[in-house]
Amino acid sequence: MLGRKGSLLAIAAALLATCGAACSQATAGAASKLVSGHEEFQSVVTSVSSFDKGGTSSLIATGVIGGGGLAVTVADSATWTAIVKLPGGSFRLFESGGSGTHHLDKATCIFTQHTNGTFTVSHGTGKYAGISGRGTYHYDWLMAAPHGPSGSCPFNVPPVAIQQITKFSGTVSY
């Protein structure tokens, strides 16, 4: 008698033997299947250092990619570029310079900014190899500056706190 474990191994071996090339071709076809559709990302920043090269922010993808990981800053000047790292691979996210409004409440030293722009994704690795996509983004940025002498709001010192929530919406293919 083979027993339960031996019987299962014998059945698995028989299935593998009969599957042969047909199974490997089906697997190869499934691996090269193009994924395309709507994607939304949300990035949350809670530290000014997130914008430094190598700084990170939390990122969640809720469309055809679906997953959570990090956005690692590559460059931040008039535009922002990050490498999005998710399970199974990564890709580059490029945010255009955008436009919007900002306001400083001098009584509370709270600075707000609302910006809209466009983004693209490219340079994928792993399961995102060959990724391309584009769309629009919107971010809301809040910063609490410390209260300085005579009620001023100094911006040449680290802020008390910041929060930036960026929502990206578009299409991707990979």
Secondary structure, DSSP 8 states (H G I E B T S, - for coil): --HHHHHHHHHHHHHHHHHHHHHHHHHHHHHT---EEEEEEEEEE--GGGGSTT-EEEEEE-SSS-EEEEEEEEEESSSEEEEEEETTEEEEEEE---EEEEEEETTTTEEEEEEEEEEEEEEEEETTTT-EEEEEEEEEEEEE----GGG---SSS--SEEEEEEEEEEEEE-
